[in-house]
Amino acid sequence: MNELVIAFGLFLFIEGLLYALFPSKMKSMLKKLEVIDNRQLRTGGLIFAILGFAIIYILKN
């Protein structure tokens, strides 16, 4: 559980750093999300979730 909290903290740190360093680019990137089909977003999210799980599984075993 401790590792999950650390991972979440790292996620927040990286996300916040991107918004702090590149606010205009982050805003334009978020606007581009509106034109992407929901199915494409869902597929991309699923791929990233599987990749993240695989990385964690490999590193832990």
URQUI-V12604 format. One record per helix or strand of 3 or more residues. SS is the DSSP state (hx for helix, st for strand). FROM is the first residue (numbers start at 0). LEN is the number of residues. If there is no record, write none. Layout:
[[SS | FROM | LEN] [SS | FROM | LEN]]
This chain:
[[hx | 1 | 20] [hx | 22 | 13] [hx | 37 | 23]]
